[in-house]
Amino acid sequence: MKDLPLKLKDLMDTLSSIEDRHERMDLLIDYAEKFKEVPDEIAKRPYPKEKAVPFCESEAYVFSSLDNDNNIEFYYAVDNPQGISAKALCAIFEDTLKNEQPENILKIPADIILEIFGHELSMGKNMGLTGILQMMQRDSKHYINKVSNIST
């Protein structure tokens, strides 16, 4: 998986070196436990429906903002307390993609979800988790267009 943002690539290298399934699950659970809910200054409940991730059984939401250097920052909410996979993925993305350029988010392939969680992932979970990435990429495209319209 070349072209990934550096911190995400480093994590993917670490995950690929873990052969024991239980060790990988423990690492993902550790990430889920680090999950931070979207701050109130970004969004409050009830969250807007347009920020809800389609097909996500964990009732995840994706929010974003652009800083003065045109770096994108993502914030997440997961309403289902059992949404361990969604929380893990959001915490991974928060940890590895903080202050990235929107263009770099677009380089992340959808199959990264299976690379992180394994090919045993159910189709429903895969669709929901992939939806989180797709919403991040949708927001990234929005900011790319916004910045290019401002500069022209």
Buried (B, 14 or more C-beta within 10 A) or exposed (E): BEEBBEBBBEBBEEBEEEEEEEEBBEBBBEBBEBBEBBEEEBBEEEBEEEBBBEBBBBBBBBBBEBEEEBBBBBBBBBBEEEBBBBBBBBBBBBEBBEEBBBEBBBBBEEEBBBEBBEEEBEEEBBBBBBBBBBBBBEBBBBBBEEBEEEEE
